[in-house]
Amino acid sequence: MISSGLSKEKLRSELRSMRNRLSTYEVLKRSNDIITTLTSLPSFLNAQVVACYLSFGSEVYTHGLVKAYCGTKDILIPVVDRE
C-alpha cells in the first residue's frame, strides 16, 4: 500500500514498480481502456493539435494513438534530452 507521507520521488518509484509488475496483456488492456476514453472526449475530438509522448516499457501504450491520428491531427511529441 502507498503511504501519503512518501516523498514525490519515492512515490513515483513505488508506482513505477507496481506498473512494471503488470503483464503485457494487462498493460495493453489498460492502455486500450485509457485511449478509448481519451479519444471519446469532446476536447480530443475537437482538437486539431494533440500533444502526446511515445510510450516506453510499461507506460500507457501510445503508439497506436499516434498512428491512428497522425493523418487527421497534428501530433506533438516532445524530445527528451537525458543529460
Buried (B, 14 or more C-beta within 10 A) or exposed (E): EEEEEEEEEEBEEBEEEEBEEEEEEEBBEBBEEBBEEBEEEEEBEEEEEBEBEEBEEBEBBBEEBBEEBEEEBEBEEEEEEEE
